[in-house]
Amino acid sequence: MKRQGLKVSPNELRELARDLEREIHEMNVEFIPARLDFNTKMQINIINKTPECSDTWEIEKEEENE
C-alpha cells in the first residue's frame, strides 16, 4: 500500500466542512426539506498543479472546478 499525505490547516478544514454542509443543506432543501443528514458521503477532489513535485497536492476549490 502506498500512502500519501495532504497538509491542511484547521481553517481549511473548517472552510471545507462549511462548504459541504452548505451543499447538503441545498440538496435537502431541494429534495428532502425536512431532514439534514450530516452522514451523507461527498467527494472532495485534490489536485497537484505541479506534477513534478510530489508534495504540492491541495484541495480543489469549487470555483477552480467551474
Protein Blocks (a to p, Z undefined) as FASTA:
>chain_A
ZZddddddfklmmmmmmmmmmmmmmmmmmmmmmbccfkbccddddddfblmbmklcccdd
fklmZZ
